[in-house]
Amino acid sequence: MKLTKEELQKINGGGVSIGIIALAIGAFVTFVAGFLDGFVRPQSCNE
């Protein structure tokens, strides 16, 4: 069964939006900043 051009244009989904990319980049930057902060300024857990 083949879809018509109009039916193909109505299909949504499967794409990566700019919001998901921005969220992933923000999470990665936050993780790296926290990781480096732990090496530069090590603190004990009972302060």
KARAHU-V675614 format. One record per backbone hydrogen bond with DSSP energy under -1.0 kcal/mol. CO is the residue of the C=O (numbers start at 1). NH is the residue of the N-H. If there is no record, write none. Layout:
# KARAHU-V675614
co,nh
CO,NH
CO,NH
This chain:
# KARAHU-V675614
co,nh
4,8
5,9
17,21
18,22
19,23
20,24
21,25
22,26
23,27
24,28
25,29
26,30
27,31
28,32
29,33
30,34
31,35
32,36
33,37
34,38
35,39
36,40
37,41
